[in-house]
Amino acid sequence: MRSVHAKSHALLKGEIEVMAGLHPVLAQGLFAQPAIYPAVMRVSTIPGDVLDDNVSVPRGLALKIIGVPGERLDGSENDATQDFVMGNGPVFAAPTGKAFLKSLKLVAATTDRAEGAKKVLSSVLQRVEKMAEAFGGRSATLIAMGGHPETNPLGETYFTQAPLLYGDYIAKFGLFPVSPELIALANAKVDLAGKPDGLREAAVDFFHAHGGVWELRAQLCTDLKTMPVEDATVQWPEDKSPYVAVARVNVKPQEAWSEAKSQAFDDGLTFSPWHGLKAHRPLGSIMRLRKPAYTMSARFRFERNGCPMREPNGDRDIAG
């Protein structure tokens, strides 16, 4: 299994449409010309073990765009994909690799252990976090440890958190739900009583009845002092540079999770910000460290599972 984000809740096939009429500053790289590409999305939660959903932790969304032309990043020369790896918060959890390593060691020490204790702790932390938010506070630490509200991950907005090149510029990206049915799920509670896979069941029920539309938006760096590249824990002020829509992701009603899809997505795909175009090279220390870490993690999974992993060239390369 993945060392983090081991449990998937929704595995989706769709397409992404690069918008026409973008300002020349935004019409760069992947977004240089209007186009429609196949895309897949994987919605997950952060632990490296498959836990009961009552252990409520931050969520992630990985978007893979397929058939993308252009000059490739080193190590991605033979591929035709552009990945965006995102979490449901605008900033990363640690400013440096050394700081993040401390939390990863704690995660590694508790992975596949004491699930019952994790459920009890998560219940307590959710109550503490709810009290903190009632008084105008919000604790990223409490949320990361299991205090995330038991809400539907389909109603979340997801962010790259760390920056990437945007042609001649620098940007962060966010994926924002825009269809009414998705917007209605913002902060929507999910009944997880007696449902260890309740988030997955909620996603399956939703996509049986509905499709979904998201906007991929870019936030350009306009001031390196208040929008630093190296420290991904700093939220870039939107009053200086708002998120601007550059593409639209469309997903039709479908089976949002199945064993066949899990084999295709969870076992057969890897997601990395280093799968992509030179025009969108990942930036900052956290992104640089992700390159060897993600490569070694994927290699380890392949060696243990014996499941072929390859970057798709078209939507027909993705089963499920």
CORNOR-V147787 format. One record per residue. N is the residue number from 1. PSI is psi in degrees with one decimal (NA if undefined). Layout:
[[N;PSI] [N;PSI]]
This chain:
[[1;162.3] [2;148.1] [3;-25.1] [4;159.9] [5;46.2] [6;-31.0] [7;119.8] [8;148.3] [9;-29.9] [10;133.2] [11;110.9] [12;141.2] [13;138.5] [14;-149.2] [15;156.5] [16;132.9] [17;115.0] [18;128.4] [19;146.7] [20;156.7] [21;22.1] [22;147.1] [23;145.1] [24;-31.6] [25;-34.5] [26;-19.5] [27;69.3] [28;155.7] [29;-131.6] [30;-27.8] [31;16.2] [32;-34.3] [33;146.7] [34;136.0] [35;162.7] [36;127.9] [37;148.6] [38;151.9] [39;153.8] [40;152.3] [41;143.0] [42;115.2] [43;132.0] [44;177.3] [45;160.4] [46;-26.3] [47;159.4] [48;3.0] [49;157.0] [50;100.1] [51;160.2] [52;136.8] [53;-12.3] [54;-20.4] [55;94.9] [56;113.3] [57;170.9] [58;158.3] [59;158.3] [60;157.3] [61;126.1] [62;127.7] [63;124.8] [64;119.1] [65;133.7] [66;140.6] [67;30.5] [68;124.2] [69;157.9] [70;168.7] [71;133.6] [72;157.1] [73;153.2] [74;133.8] [75;-8.0] [76;20.0] [77;-32.8] [78;8.2] [79;171.9] [80;39.4] [81;158.9] [82;117.9] [83;144.3] [84;119.1] [85;119.9] [86;156.4] [87;164.5] [88;47.4] [89;151.1] [90;-13.0] [91;159.5] [92;163.4] [93;-18.3] [94;148.4] [95;-24.2] [96;165.3] [97;-40.0] [98;-42.1] [99;-40.6] [100;-33.5] [101;-35.5] [102;-45.0] [103;-33.6] [104;-36.1] [105;-38.1] [106;-42.9] [107;-44.9] [108;-37.7] [109;-23.2] [110;-1.0] [111;135.1] [112;27.6] [113;144.3] [114;53.2] [115;-37.5] [116;-42.7] [117;-35.5] [118;-37.1] [119;-43.3] [120;-46.3] [121;-41.9] [122;-40.4] [123;-41.6] [124;-46.3] [125;-33.9] [126;-40.1] [127;-40.8] [128;-43.7] [129;-37.6] [130;-39.1] [131;-41.1] [132;-42.8] [133;-29.4] [134;-26.0] [135;19.8] [136;10.5] [137;170.7] [138;125.4] [139;110.6] [140;-33.0] [141;-47.1] [142;-41.8] [143;-43.3] [144;-30.7] [145;-5.2] [146;8.1] [147;13.6] [148;136.4] [149;148.3] [150;69.5] [151;166.0] [152;122.3] [153;-16.9] [154;-17.6] [155;2.3] [156;156.6] [157;137.4] [158;145.5] [159;147.5] [160;-21.0] [161;-48.1] [162;154.9] [163;164.1] [164;160.5] [165;149.8] [166;75.9] [167;-115.5] [168;1.8] [169;-173.0] [170;141.2] [171;157.4] [172;157.8] [173;152.0] [174;145.8] [175;113.0] [176;126.9] [177;134.4] [178;-19.8] [179;144.4] [180;-38.3] [181;-36.2] [182;-42.6] [183;-36.0] [184;-17.3] [185;-2.9] [186;121.4] [187;15.9] [188;127.4] [189;147.7] [190;129.1] [191;110.1] [192;7.6] [193;117.6] [194;17.5] [195;86.5] [196;-23.3] [197;36.6] [198;-35.0] [199;-40.6] [200;-43.6] [201;-38.4] [202;-39.5] [203;-41.9] [204;-45.1] [205;-42.5] [206;-49.6] [207;-8.1] [208;-33.7] [209;-25.1] [210;158.7] [211;-171.2] [212;148.7] [213;130.8] [214;155.1] [215;131.2] [216;118.5] [217;146.4] [218;139.4] [219;106.8] [220;141.7] [221;120.8] [222;-4.1] [223;105.8] [224;-17.9] [225;-45.4] [226;-8.9] [227;67.5] [228;151.4] [229;-39.4] [230;-26.2] [231;100.1] [232;1.1] [233;-6.9] [234;123.7] [235;126.2] [236;129.5] [237;125.0] [238;-16.7] [239;-21.6] [240;-31.2] [241;100.0] [242;160.0] [243;132.0] [244;131.7] [245;131.6] [246;-16.2] [247;163.7] [248;129.4] [249;127.6] [250;129.3] [251;127.0] [252;163.3] [253;138.6] [254;175.0] [255;109.6] [256;-16.6] [257;136.5] [258;165.4] [259;-38.4] [260;-42.8] [261;-38.6] [262;-41.4] [263;-39.4] [264;-43.5] [265;-53.3] [266;-40.6] [267;-33.5] [268;-9.9] [269;150.0] [270;146.8] [271;130.0] [272;139.7] [273;-11.6] [274;4.2] [275;99.9] [276;-164.8] [277;150.6] [278;-28.0] [279;-15.5] [280;44.8] [281;130.5] [282;145.7] [283;153.1] [284;162.7] [285;-41.4] [286;-43.0] [287;-39.4] [288;-40.9] [289;-27.3] [290;-30.8] [291;-57.6] [292;-33.4] [293;-45.8] [294;-39.1] [295;-45.8] [296;-36.9] [297;-45.0] [298;-40.7] [299;-41.0] [300;-45.8] [301;-42.7] [302;-43.4] [303;-36.9] [304;-36.6] [305;-26.4] [306;17.6] [307;123.5] [308;136.4] [309;127.8] [310;152.6] [311;129.4] [312;150.1] [313;-12.1] [314;168.4] [315;-20.4] [316;-15.8] [317;-6.6] [318;115.5] [319;170.7] [320;NA]]
